Amino acid sequence: MRLVSGSWPQTFKEAYCEKFHCREADYEMEVFRRCLYRHALPLSSFILSRNPKFFQEDFDLIREIGNIDHADTFRSEINFFYGRNLRDKNWVRRIFRIRLSAKRL
C-alpha cells in the first residue's frame, strides 16, 4: 500500500492481509515477525515464550495501526512509537533493538 496524504480505501490491517495473503487472525504475528529488526528474530520466539509482556508495546502498536485508514494518523502513530522507544527504560529494547523497527512498519 502506498502512503499518501488522505484517507485510504481500506484499513492498514485489511490492506496488509490482502497484500501478503494472510488471514486477519494471523495479522499481528505476521506484522510482528516481518517488522522486527532482523537480528532480533532468533531471540523473539524464546523471549515470547518466557516473557510475552516484553513485546507488549510492539503488539499494542500493531493492533492500533491495524484500524487506521489515514496516512497522517498512521505516520503519527509510528512517530509516537519511535519516541517511546527512545525514552524506553528497558535497555535491552533500546540499546540492542529487540523490538519492532518503525522504519519496517
C-alpha positions in Angstrom: 0.0 0.0 0.0 1.4 3.4 -0.9 1.3 6.0 1.8 -0.1 9.3 0.6 -2.0 12.0 2.4 -5.6 11.4 2.8 -7.9 8.5 3.5 -7.2 5.0 2.4 -9.9 2.8 0.9 -9.1 0.1 3.5 -7.7 -0.1 7.0 -4.0 -0.9 7.3 -4.8 -4.4 8.5 -7.1 -5.1 5.6 -4.5 -3.9 3.1 -1.7 -5.7 4.8 -3.6 -9.0 4.8 -4.6 -8.6 1.2 -1.0 -7.7 0.0 0.7 -10.5 2.0 -2.0 -13.1 1.7 -2.5 -13.7 5.4 -5.6 -14.3 7.4 -6.8 -11.4 9.6 -6.4 -13.8 12.6 -2.7 -14.1 11.8 -2.2 -10.3 11.2 -0.5 -9.4 14.5 2.1 -12.2 14.4 2.8 -11.7 10.7 3.5 -8.0 11.1 5.5 -8.7 14.3 7.8 -11.2 12.5 8.1 -9.1 9.4 8.9 -5.8 11.2 11.3 -7.0 13.9 14.8 -6.0 13.5 16.5 -8.9 11.7 19.0 -9.6 14.4 16.1 -9.9 16.9 14.3 -12.7 15.1 16.2 -15.6 16.6 15.6 -14.4 20.1 12.0 -13.3 19.7 10.5 -16.8 20.0 12.5 -17.5 23.1 11.5 -14.2 24.7 7.9 -14.5 23.7 7.7 -18.0 25.3 9.3 -16.8 28.6 8.1 -13.2 28.9 5.3 -12.2 26.5 4.9 -8.8 28.1 8.4 -7.9 26.8 6.8 -7.2 23.4 3.6 -5.7 24.8 4.4 -2.3 23.4 5.0 -3.8 19.9 1.8 -5.7 19.8 -0.2 -2.7 21.1 1.1 -0.7 18.2 0.3 -3.4 15.7 -3.3 -3.5 17.0 -3.5 0.3 16.9 -2.3 0.8 13.4 -4.4 -2.1 12.1 -7.6 0.0 12.3 -6.1 3.1 10.8 -7.3 4.3 7.4 -5.5 7.6 7.0 -1.8 8.2 6.2 -1.3 11.1 8.6 -2.7 9.1 11.5 -0.5 6.2 10.6 2.6 8.4 10.4 1.7 10.0 13.8 1.4 6.6 15.5 4.7 5.4 14.1 6.4 8.6 15.2 4.9 8.2 18.7 6.2 4.6 18.9 9.6 5.7 17.8 9.7 8.4 20.5 8.6 5.9 23.2 11.5 3.6 22.2 14.0 6.4 22.6 12.8 7.0 26.1 12.2 3.4 27.0 13.7 2.3 30.3 14.2 -1.2 29.1 17.8 -1.1 28.0 17.6 -4.4 26.1 14.8 -3.0 23.9 16.5 0.4 23.5 20.2 -0.5 23.2 20.0 -3.9 21.4 16.9 -3.1 19.5 15.0 -6.2 20.4 11.7 -4.7 19.2 9.8 -3.7 16.1 11.5 -1.4 13.6 9.5 1.8 13.0 11.0 2.0 9.5 10.0 -1.5 8.6 6.4 -0.7 9.6 
